[in-house]
Amino acid sequence: MDALVGIVQSIYSAAGLGSATAGDVWGLLAIVFLLFFSALNLVAKAPAERQEKIEEPKVKPAPVPETKVETPAPAPTPVKEEVSPSPVVEPVKEEGPSWTERLKKGLGQSREKVWGRLGSIFNGKALDEDSLEELEELLYGADIGPKATAELIDAVEEKAKSGDFSADDFKKFLFTFLHEKMDPIQSSVNPDLYRFDSAKKGHTKVIMVVGVNGAGKTTTIGKLATKLTRQGAKVVVGACDTFRAAAVDQLQVWCDRAGATMIRAKEGSNPSGVGYEAFQAALNEKADYCILDTAGRLHTKGNLMDELKKSKEVLKKLDETAPHQILLVIDAITGQNAMRQAEEFHKTLELSGLIFTKCDGSSKAGSAVAIVQQLNVPISYIGVGEGVEDLDVFNLDQYLGALLDVNTQALN
C-alpha cells in the first residue's frame, strides 16, 4: 500500500495537487477497475453485434422465393378460360356436299373424258360405220368390257334403224341398257352389310375383306367400322395383315376413332390364326360385326391365294356359315386389270360383293359394269375420296346418272 501511495503522491506532486492519502489510492483503484470492466463489456458485445449483422441478410431474402411462387400463380387461370370455351368442336357440325354431289364430282373424269365425247358422234345425223367404230373405241376406253361393248353396239345399230337420235337420247338409251344388265345382280346385295338391324343385335356377322396391296383395303375397313359403329353396332376388327406393321398401326388409328375393338398379333404371326382369334373375341363379346383385314395378295401367286383360302376355312370351326360376306376391294385406276383380279379372287374365295375405290382419280370407273356382268357379283360400296363420307352404299341409279350425266328423276 505504501508503494501505491508513493506512486500516487508522485503523480499528485507533478500535477500540483498536494499530498496523497490512502483513501485517494482506493478511489483511483476503483476508477481503474470500473474502466477495465467497462472495456471488457464492450469487447464481449462486439462479436454478438457482428454476428447479428452477418445473419441479417439471411432473414431478408426469405420473402424472395415466396414472391417467385406467387408470381406465376395467376397464369393457369387465363389458360383454362381460353381452352374450356374452345370452338374446336364446331367443325364437326360443318355440312358438306351430299353424297350425290360427291359421287358426281368423283366420276367427273370418266364422264368428261369418255361419256362426254358422245356428243361428237350423236349429232342428229345417221350413224355410219365410222361413227360405230368411234363409239366402240370410246366404250373400250371406258373399260366396260368386250361383252358389254359388243352387246351395246348391236343394240345401238338396232335402235338407229328406227331413226336418228341425239346425244341426250343416246345417254338415256345407254342408261336403260346398262341398268337392265346390272340391276338383277345388284338387287342381291344383303342389306345387313351396310344397315345395322338392332333386332339382330349380338348375332355376329363376319366380313372378310380381301384385295391386292394398294387398293385401299385397310382404309376401307376403317371407314366401314366407323359407319357401322355410328349406327350403334358393336364392331371387332381383326388385323390379319401381319406382314405390314404400318397397315396394322393405320388400322389401329381408325378403330380408336370409330370406337371399335381391334385384335392384333405380333408381326409375322399366322394370318389365319389372327382371324380365328378375332372371330372368337367377337363371339365372346357378342359383337354385331367382325371385320377381318387380310394380308394383301397378288392374284397371280397361287400359293398366296391358297393361304387366303385357309384363312376363310378356319373361321368355319367357330361358325359353319362364316364368313358371311367376302368383299373384294378394287382400285378403279387399274381398269381392265381389275377384271383379272376379280376373276382370280372369285375363283378362290367365291366373292359375295365388291368395293370400288378411288373412282375420283381415274376415267376407268366403267370397269365396274364389266365385272358385275362377268362375275354376277354385285358392288356393295363405292369410294370417291379419302374421308369417311366419301365411301357409301352403291346405288345403281346414282352411279349411272353421275357417270352419264343423266337426270334419273326425269327417266322415272
C-alpha positions in Angstrom: 0.0 0.0 0.0 2.9 2.4 0.9 4.3 1.8 -2.6 1.0 2.6 -4.2 0.7 5.8 -2.0 4.2 6.8 -3.1 3.2 6.3 -6.8 0.1 8.4 -6.3 1.9 11.0 -4.4 4.4 11.4 -7.3 1.5 11.9 -9.7 -0.1 14.4 -7.3 3.2 16.4 -6.9 3.6 16.6 -10.7 0.1 17.8 -11.0 0.5 20.2 -8.0 -2.4 18.6 -6.1 -0.8 18.3 -2.7 -0.3 15.2 -0.6 -2.0 11.8 -1.4 -3.7 9.7 1.2 -4.7 6.0 1.4 -8.3 7.0 0.5 -7.2 8.6 -2.7 -5.4 5.4 -3.6 -8.5 3.3 -3.1 -10.6 5.8 -5.1 -8.2 5.7 -8.0 -8.2 1.9 -7.9 -12.0 1.8 -8.0 -11.9 4.1 -11.1 -9.3 1.9 -12.8 -11.3 -1.3 -12.1 -14.5 0.4 -13.4 -12.8 1.4 -16.6 -11.4 -2.1 -17.0 -14.7 -3.9 -16.6 -16.4 -1.4 -19.0 -13.8 -2.2 -21.6 -14.3 -5.9 -21.2 -18.1 -5.5 -21.6 -17.6 -3.6 -24.9 -15.3 -6.3 -26.2 -17.8 -9.0 -25.3 -20.7 -7.2 -27.1 -18.8 -6.6 -30.3 -18.8 -10.3 -31.7 -22.5 -10.5 -31.0 -23.2 -7.3 -32.9 -21.1 -8.6 -35.8 -22.9 -11.9 -35.8 -26.3 -10.1 -36.0 -25.0 -8.1 -38.9 -23.9 -11.2 -40.8 -27.2 -13.1 -40.1 -29.4 -10.2 -41.1 -29.2 -10.8 -44.9 -30.3 -14.4 -44.3 -33.6 -13.3 -42.9 -34.3 -10.7 -45.6 -34.1 -12.9 -48.7 -36.7 -15.3 -47.2 -39.6 -13.5 -48.9 -37.9 -13.8 -52.4 -38.9 -17.4 -53.0 -42.4 -16.6 -51.9 -42.6 -13.8 -54.5 -41.4 -16.2 -57.2 -44.0 -18.8 -56.3 -46.8 -16.2 -56.2 -45.9 -14.5 -59.5 -46.8 -17.4 -61.9 -49.8 -18.5 -59.8 -52.4 -16.4 -61.8 -51.0 -17.8 -65.1 -53.2 -21.0 -65.2 -56.4 -19.0 -64.9 -56.3 -17.4 -68.4 -55.2 -20.6 -70.0 -58.2 -22.5 -68.6 -60.5 -19.8 -69.7 -59.2 -20.0 -73.3 -59.4 -23.8 -73.5 -62.7 -24.5 -72.0 -64.9 -22.5 -74.4 -62.7 -23.5 -77.4 -64.7 -23.7 -80.6 -62.7 -26.7 -81.9 -65.8 -28.9 -81.8 -67.7 -26.7 -84.2 -66.2 -28.1 -87.5 -68.0 -31.4 -86.7 -71.2 -29.6 -87.5 -70.0 -28.4 -90.8 -72.2 -29.6 -93.6 -70.5 -30.8 -96.7 -71.9 -31.7 -100.1 -74.4 -34.5 -100.4 -73.4 -38.0 -101.5 -74.9 -37.5 -104.9 -72.8 -34.4 -105.3 -69.7 -36.2 -104.1 -70.3 -39.1 -106.5 -70.9 -36.8 -109.5 -67.7 -34.9 -108.7 -65.7 -38.2 -108.2 -66.9 -39.6 -111.5 -66.1 -36.4 -113.3 -63.1 -37.7 -115.2 -65.0 -40.7 -116.6 -67.9 -38.6 -117.5 -65.8 -35.9 -119.3 -63.1 -38.0 -120.9 -65.3 -40.8 -122.1 -69.0 -40.3 -122.0 -68.9 -36.6 -122.6 -67.4 -37.2 -126.0 -70.5 -39.0 -127.2 -71.9 -35.7 -128.4 -69.5 -35.6 -131.3 -70.9 -38.9 -132.5 -74.6 -38.5 -131.9 -75.2 -35.1 -133.5 -78.5 -35.8 -135.2 -77.1 -37.5 -138.2 -77.4 -41.1 -139.2 -74.9 -43.5 -137.8 -72.3 -44.9 -140.3 -69.5 -47.4 -139.9 -67.0 -44.7 -138.8 -69.4 -43.5 -136.1 -69.9 -47.0 -134.8 -66.1 -47.6 -134.7 -65.6 -44.4 -132.8 -68.3 -45.4 -130.4 -66.7 -48.8 -129.9 -63.4 -47.2 -129.2 -64.9 -45.0 -126.6 -66.6 -47.9 -124.9 -63.4 -49.9 -124.7 -61.7 -46.8 -123.3 -64.3 -46.7 -120.6 -63.4 -50.3 -119.7 -66.9 -51.6 -119.7 -65.6 -54.8 -121.2 -65.8 -56.6 -124.6 -69.0 -58.5 -123.8 -71.0 -55.4 -122.8 -69.4 -53.4 -125.6 -70.4 -55.9 -128.3 -74.0 -56.1 -126.9 -74.2 -52.4 -126.8 -73.0 -51.8 -130.3 -75.6 -54.3 -131.6 -78.3 -52.6 -129.6 -77.3 -49.1 -130.9 -77.4 -50.4 -134.5 -80.9 -51.7 -134.0 -82.0 -48.6 -132.3 -80.6 -46.4 -135.1 -82.8 -48.2 -137.7 -85.8 -46.6 -136.1 -84.4 -43.1 -136.8 -81.7 -40.6 -135.8 -81.3 -39.8 -132.2 -79.2 -37.1 -130.4 -76.5 -37.4 -127.7 -79.1 -36.9 -125.0 -81.3 -39.7 -126.5 -78.2 -42.0 -126.6 -77.4 -41.2 -122.9 -80.9 -42.2 -121.9 -80.8 -45.3 -124.1 -77.4 -46.2 -122.6 -78.7 -45.6 -119.1 -81.6 -48.0 -119.7 -79.3 -50.6 -121.3 -76.7 -50.7 -118.5 -79.4 -50.6 -115.8 -81.1 -53.7 -117.2 -77.8 -55.5 -117.3 -76.7 -54.7 -113.8 -80.0 -54.4 -111.8 -80.8 -58.1 -111.4 -77.3 -58.6 -109.9 -77.3 -55.5 -107.7 -80.6 -56.5 -106.2 -78.8 -59.5 -104.5 -76.8 -57.3 -102.0 -77.6 -58.2 -98.4 -78.7 -55.1 -96.6 -77.1 -56.4 -93.4 -73.8 -55.4 -94.9 -74.4 -51.7 -94.6 -77.5 -51.3 -92.4 -77.4 -52.5 -88.8 -80.5 -54.2 -87.6 -80.9 -53.8 -83.8 -83.3 -56.8 -83.8 -80.3 -59.0 -84.8 -78.0 -57.5 -82.1 -75.4 -59.9 -80.8 -75.6 -62.2 -83.8 -72.0 -61.8 -85.1 -71.6 -61.4 -88.8 -68.1 -61.9 -90.2 -67.0 -59.7 -93.1 -63.8 -60.8 -94.8 -62.1 -58.1 -96.8 -59.6 -59.0 -99.5 -57.6 -57.3 -102.3 -54.2 -56.6 -103.6 -51.8 -54.2 -101.8 -52.5 -50.6 -102.6 -56.2 -51.0 -103.4 -57.3 -49.1 -100.3 -58.3 -52.2 -98.3 -57.2 -51.0 -94.8 -58.6 -47.5 -95.2 -61.9 -49.0 -96.5 -62.2 -51.3 -93.4 -61.7 -48.3 -91.1 -64.5 -46.4 -92.9 -66.8 -49.4 -92.7 -66.1 -49.8 -89.0 -66.9 -46.1 -88.5 -70.1 -46.3 -90.4 -71.4 -49.3 -88.5 -70.4 -48.1 -85.0 -72.2 -44.8 -85.8 -75.4 -46.9 -86.3 -74.9 -48.4 -82.8 -73.3 -51.7 -83.8 -70.5 -53.2 -81.8 -67.6 -53.9 -84.1 -64.5 -56.1 -83.7 -61.7 -55.7 -86.3 -59.1 -58.4 -86.9 -55.7 -57.1 -88.1 -54.7 -60.1 -90.1 -52.2 -58.3 -92.4 -49.4 -59.3 -90.0 -46.7 -58.7 -92.6 -47.1 -54.9 -92.7 -46.8 -53.2 -89.3 -47.7 -49.9 -90.9 -51.0 -51.2 -92.1 -51.8 -52.5 -88.6 -50.9 -49.2 -87.0 -53.0 -47.4 -89.5 -56.0 -49.7 -88.8 -55.5 -49.1 -85.0 -55.9 -45.4 -85.5 -59.2 -46.0 -87.5 -60.5 -48.3 -84.8 -59.7 -45.9 -82.0 -61.6 -43.1 -83.8 -64.5 -45.4 -84.5 -64.7 -46.9 -81.0 -64.2 -50.4 -82.4 -62.2 -53.2 -80.8 -59.1 -54.3 -82.6 -57.4 -57.7 -82.3 -53.7 -57.7 -83.4 -50.8 -60.0 -83.0 -47.0 -59.9 -83.3 -45.6 -59.0 -86.7 -45.2 -62.2 -88.9 -47.9 -64.2 -87.0 -50.1 -66.6 -88.9 -52.9 -64.5 -90.5 -55.4 -67.3 -90.3 -54.7 -67.6 -86.5 -55.3 -63.9 -86.0 -58.6 -64.1 -87.9 -59.7 -67.1 -85.7 -58.8 -65.2 -82.6 -60.6 -62.0 -83.7 -63.8 -64.0 -84.5 -63.6 -65.8 -81.2 -63.3 -62.4 -79.4 -66.3 -61.1 -81.4 -68.4 -64.1 -80.3 -67.4 -63.7 -76.7 -68.2 -60.0 -76.7 -71.5 -60.7 -78.7 -70.3 -58.2 -81.3 -72.5 -57.4 -84.2 -69.8 -57.4 -86.8 -66.3 -58.9 -87.1 -64.4 -57.3 -90.0 -61.2 -59.1 -91.0 -58.4 -57.2 -92.8 -56.5 -59.9 -94.7 -52.9 -59.6 -96.0 -52.7 -58.1 -99.5 -52.3 -60.8 -102.2 -51.2 -60.7 -105.8 -53.9 -62.6 -107.7 -51.1 -64.2 -109.8 -49.5 -66.0 -106.8 -51.2 -69.4 -106.3 -49.6 -70.2 -103.0 -50.6 -66.9 -101.5 -54.2 -67.3 -102.7 -54.2 -70.8 -101.1 -53.2 -69.2 -97.8 -56.0 -66.8 -98.1 -58.4 -69.7 -98.7 -57.1 -71.3 -95.5 -57.9 -68.1 -93.6 -61.5 -68.4 -94.8 -61.9 -72.1 -93.9 -60.5 -71.8 -90.4 -63.4 -69.5 -89.5 -65.9 -72.4 -90.1 -64.5 -74.1 -86.9 -66.4 -71.4 -84.9 -69.4 -71.0 -87.3 -70.1 -73.1 -90.3 -71.8 -70.2 -92.1 -68.7 -67.9 -91.7 -67.6 -65.8 -93.3 -70.9 -64.2 -94.1 -69.5 -61.7 -96.6 -66.3 -61.8 -98.6 -65.7 -58.4 -100.2 -63.0 -57.6 -102.8 -61.6 -54.1 -102.7 -60.8 -52.9 -106.3 -58.9 -49.8 -107.3 -60.7 -48.3 -110.2 -57.5 -47.0 -111.6 -56.4 -50.5 -112.5 -59.1 -50.6 -115.3 -59.1 -53.9 -117.2 -56.6 -55.4 -114.7 -59.4 -55.1 -112.1 -61.3 -57.8 -114.1 -58.4 -60.2 -113.9 -58.1 -59.6 -110.1 -61.8 -60.2 -109.6 -61.8 -63.4 -111.6 -58.9 -64.9 -109.5 -60.2 -63.9 -106.1 -63.7 -65.1 -107.0 -62.4 -68.4 -108.2 -60.6 -68.9 -104.9 -63.0 -67.4 -102.4 -66.4 -67.1 -104.0 -66.9 -63.4 -103.6 -70.2 -62.0 -102.3 -69.5 -58.4 -103.1 -67.2 -55.7 -104.5 -66.0 -52.4 -103.2 -64.8 -49.9 -105.8 -62.4 -47.3 -104.5 -60.5 -44.3 -105.9 -63.2 -43.7 -108.6 -62.4 -40.0 -108.3 -58.8 -40.4 -109.7 -59.4 -42.3 -112.9 -61.5 -42.4 -116.1 -61.7 -46.2 -115.7 -64.8 -46.3 -113.5 -66.7 -48.1 -116.3 -64.9 -51.3 -115.4 -67.5 -51.8 -112.7 -70.0 -52.6 -115.3 -67.9 -55.4 -116.9 -67.0 -57.0 -113.6 -70.6 -57.1 -112.3 -71.8 -58.6 -115.6 -68.9 -61.1 -116.0 -68.9 -62.5 -112.4 -72.5 -61.9 -111.4 -71.1 -60.3 -108.2 -72.7 -57.0 -107.0 -71.0 -53.8 -106.0 -71.6 -53.2 -102.3 -69.8 -49.9 -101.8 -68.2 -47.2 -103.9 -65.5 -44.7 -102.8 -64.7 -41.3 -104.3 -62.3 -39.9 -101.8 -60.3 -40.2 -98.5 -63.0 -39.2 -96.0 -65.5 -41.5 -94.2 -68.3 -39.7 -96.0 -66.6 -40.4 -99.4 -67.5 -44.1 -99.1 -71.1 -45.1 -99.4 -73.5 -47.8 -100.5 -73.5 -48.4 -104.2 -76.7 -47.2 -105.7 -77.1 -48.2 -109.4 -79.3 -45.2 -110.4 -77.0 -42.7 -108.7 -73.9 -44.3 -110.3 -75.2 -44.4 -113.9 -76.8 -41.0 -113.5 -73.5 -39.5 -112.4 -71.4 -41.4 -114.9 -73.6 -40.5 -117.9 -74.8 -37.1 -116.7 -78.4 -38.2 -116.9 -81.3 -36.8 -114.7 -82.6 -40.1 -113.3 -85.7 -38.4 -111.9 -86.8 -37.4 -115.4 -86.5 -41.0 -116.6 -88.8 -42.4 -113.9 
